[in-house]
Amino acid sequence: MGQLSDLTIPLFIGTVIDLLTKEKYNEIYTLCTYLLILVVVSHNLNNLFKIAAIAVGVRSLAFSIMSEKIAKNIRKDFYESTINKDVAFYDERRTGDLSKYCRIITTK
């Protein structure tokens, strides 16, 4: 909302100055009436924006918790899979190869 007002106010002032130079006072009155209505409506929308901000925060927190749980489960599954492999699997691979794959999955 702040960025919108940063762009709207200079536009409004420029329009009023243009209308003053053309002596179109009725249009200035109409423009000021619209601005007043916009201020009243935006004040009422302020509460809606607060509710939306809270909803975005809750959604972000929920996704953060879910992604951490998913990552934990993936690391746990990888560890269990690695532990439960046959001995032949480890005979075919070098220790360095296994630790490289382990670091990729277990790091955040």
N, C-alpha and C positions, 0 to 999 in steps of 0.2 A: 504494500500500500504506500510506503514511503517513496519508492521509486516513481510511482504513478504521480504523486503530488509534486515531486521534483520536476517532472515534465509538464504538468498541467498548469501550475502557477505562472511560469513565464509565458506560456501560450495564452493564458487568459489576459495577462497584463498587456501583451502585444496586441491582442484583439481589441481591447478597450482603447488603447492609444490610437489604433487605426480608425476605430469608429469615432473617436473624439476629433481627429483631424478631418473626417468627412462629415462632422456634425450630425451624426445619426444617433441622437440621444434616446430615442425609443428602443433601438436595438441594444444599447448599453443597458437600459432598464431590464429588458428581457433577459439579457445575458447574466446580469447580476441576480435576477430571480432564479434562473436555472442553477447558478452557483450556490445560492442559499439552499435550494432544494437538495442539491448534491451534498452539501455539508450536513444537513439534517439526516439524509439517508445514510451517509457514510458513518455518522455517529451511531446510528442504530445497527449498522453492519459491523461495527467494531466488536460487539459481543459475539457475533457470528464468527469473526476472524479469530477471536480468542478460543472459541470452542474448536474451530478447525485446527488451530495450532496445538491444542491439547491432544486432539485425535491423531495428528501427525506424530507427535512425541510418543504416544502410546504404541502406535504402529511401528515406529522405529525401534522402540525398546523390545517389542515382541519379536520382530525379525532378528534383532541382535541376539536375543536369548535362543531363538530357534536355530540360528546359524551356528552358534557355539555348541549347542547340543548335537547338531548334525556332524560337525567337525569332530567332536569327542567320540561319537559313535563310529565314524569312519576310522579314526585312529585305533579305537578298541578292536574293531573288526580286522584291521590290518595286522595288529599285534597278535590276535588270536589265530589268524590265518598263518602268520609266520611261525608261530610256536607249534602249530599242529601239522606242519609239513613233514613229509617223509625224509628220512636221512639221505636218500638218493638225491633229493632236490638240492640239498646243501653240498653234496659231493660234486655236483655239476657246476656250481657257482662259487666264485671267490668271495671272501668276506667283505672286501671293499665294495663289490657290486651290491651286496645286500645292505650294507650300511648307507650307501648312496640313496637307494630307494627308500630306506627307512627315514632318512633325514628329509627327503622331499615331502613325504606324507605327514610326518609328525610335526613339522614346523608350521607356524602360523603365517 
